[in-house]
Amino acid sequence: MTAPLEPPRYPGRRPRKGWDIALTIVFLVGVAPLAFCCVLLAVTSLVFLDNCPHPCNLLSSITVDLGLFAAAVAFAGTIASIVLLAVRRRAWWVALATFAAILIPVIVFVVPALVGTLVL
């Protein structure tokens, strides 16, 4: 009799989790455009940093800092997620933390500043 076909198991290697890979990819696909928009907004705000009155100058400085922060966090979070996937560890939480670390400052700082600028 033949044994049922199973993939060979190597000692010390963890099995890959399909849901972990899928969730990590979904979060990282969300991180890329969000970080790109933050960096684009930062570069655009950097152009107007000198010539704006006070509320606009404050908004420009916040968005420049946010753009640099978003780029650094997106790069570090993506690299960390890929490394964790390569060593077969769970990586979805790193991708989620990266997404949240970019999205929360946008909601807390940029949206109120834009609304305040539009109202004034």
Contacts in CASP RR format, 6 or more apart in sequence:
PFRMAT RR
TARGET T0000
AUTHOR 0000-0000-0000
METHOD contacts of the structure
MODEL  1
MTAPLEPPRYPGRRPRKGWDIALTIVFLVGVAPLAFCCVLLAVTSLVFLD
NCPHPCNLLSSITVDLGLFAAAVAFAGTIASIVLLAVRRRAWWVALATFA
AILIPVIVFVVPALVGTLVL
13 88 0 8 1.000
14 88 0 8 1.000
14 89 0 8 1.000
15 88 0 8 1.000
16 88 0 8 1.000
17 90 0 8 1.000
20 85 0 8 1.000
20 90 0 8 1.000
20 91 0 8 1.000
20 92 0 8 1.000
21 85 0 8 1.000
23 92 0 8 1.000
23 95 0 8 1.000
23 96 0 8 1.000
24 81 0 8 1.000
24 85 0 8 1.000
24 91 0 8 1.000
24 92 0 8 1.000
24 94 0 8 1.000
24 95 0 8 1.000
26 95 0 8 1.000
27 92 0 8 1.000
27 95 0 8 1.000
27 96 0 8 1.000
27 98 0 8 1.000
27 99 0 8 1.000
28 78 0 8 1.000
28 81 0 8 1.000
28 95 0 8 1.000
28 98 0 8 1.000
30 99 0 8 1.000
31 74 0 8 1.000
31 77 0 8 1.000
31 78 0 8 1.000
31 95 0 8 1.000
31 98 0 8 1.000
31 99 0 8 1.000
31 102 0 8 1.000
32 74 0 8 1.000
34 70 0 8 1.000
34 74 0 8 1.000
34 99 0 8 1.000
34 102 0 8 1.000
34 103 0 8 1.000
34 106 0 8 1.000
35 67 0 8 1.000
35 70 0 8 1.000
35 71 0 8 1.000
35 73 0 8 1.000
35 74 0 8 1.000
35 102 0 8 1.000
38 63 0 8 1.000
38 66 0 8 1.000
38 67 0 8 1.000
38 69 0 8 1.000
38 70 0 8 1.000
38 71 0 8 1.000
38 102 0 8 1.000
38 106 0 8 1.000
39 67 0 8 1.000
39 70 0 8 1.000
39 71 0 8 1.000
41 63 0 8 1.000
41 66 0 8 1.000
41 67 0 8 1.000
41 110 0 8 1.000
42 63 0 8 1.000
42 64 0 8 1.000
42 65 0 8 1.000
42 66 0 8 1.000
42 67 0 8 1.000
42 68 0 8 1.000
42 70 0 8 1.000
45 59 0 8 1.000
45 60 0 8 1.000
45 61 0 8 1.000
45 63 0 8 1.000
45 64 0 8 1.000
46 60 0 8 1.000
46 64 0 8 1.000
48 56 0 8 1.000
48 60 0 8 1.000
49 57 0 8 1.000
49 60 0 8 1.000
49 61 0 8 1.000
49 64 0 8 1.000
52 59 0 8 1.000
52 60 0 8 1.000
55 116 0 8 1.000
55 117 0 8 1.000
55 120 0 8 1.000
56 117 0 8 1.000
58 113 0 8 1.000
59 110 0 8 1.000
59 113 0 8 1.000
59 114 0 8 1.000
59 117 0 8 1.000
62 109 0 8 1.000
62 110 0 8 1.000
62 113 0 8 1.000
63 110 0 8 1.000
63 113 0 8 1.000
66 105 0 8 1.000
66 106 0 8 1.000
66 109 0 8 1.000
66 110 0 8 1.000
69 102 0 8 1.000
69 105 0 8 1.000
70 102 0 8 1.000
70 105 0 8 1.000
73 98 0 8 1.000
73 101 0 8 1.000
73 102 0 8 1.000
74 98 0 8 1.000
74 102 0 8 1.000
76 98 0 8 1.000
77 94 0 8 1.000
77 95 0 8 1.000
77 97 0 8 1.000
77 98 0 8 1.000
78 98 0 8 1.000
80 91 0 8 1.000
80 94 0 8 1.000
80 98 0 8 1.000
81 91 0 8 1.000
81 94 0 8 1.000
81 95 0 8 1.000
81 98 0 8 1.000
82 91 0 8 1.000
84 90 0 8 1.000
84 91 0 8 1.000
84 94 0 8 1.000
85 91 0 8 1.000
END
